[in-house]
Amino acid sequence: MLDLIGGQLVGLEEAEDPLDHYGRTLAYLYNSAGQSLQRQLLLKGLASVVAISPNLRHLDEYISAETTARANNQGMWTIDYYRASSVSMIKPTPGYTFVYGRVQRVELTERWFVFALAKNFVVLIPRQEWSRHFDYKPCSLDRARIAVRGWVSMAGKRYRLIINHPFMLERCGYEPIRLCPSSQARSVLPSQGQDACV
């Protein structure tokens, strides 16, 4: 970061939702030349993209920067720790992670769509955010291989990872390969009749 800003002043562009749930300021930062500091960190492989609605103003730009860093083997993308791990092979710990697996079960609750990757590991997506951002039906993920990124926390005896934007969930074999291992990326999504899908 010091290399990017030195002793210069930085510009701050307030995010759409300017505070996180801890009360910390969320903003887009720029150096004195008007260059996005987030984009520069992503290009150097010093960060990964996080998409949290409604703070999506520069998402396409950030995705492009991360894709470039991955293609050029920059920074974190050369380290095995930052490759997605199989949910069956890891013991999740609270914190940010990349994980992939096959959806074993899809559940619908009053508030959430719940995608179980294992008995003790679920991905939660708020129903309201699904209808706002996702362009496919949740049951289309049943038995599908997916890769997700986000913060893992404990709830009772199971781990959960909450996301609210489709960038954070990659459908292996369907979308651009970012997190899915190459062997999983060629998997075909299960075919389901749309009439039976909710």
Order of alpha helices (4+ residues) and beta strands (2+ residues): alpha-beta-beta-alpha-alpha-beta-beta-beta-beta-beta-alpha-beta-beta-beta-alpha
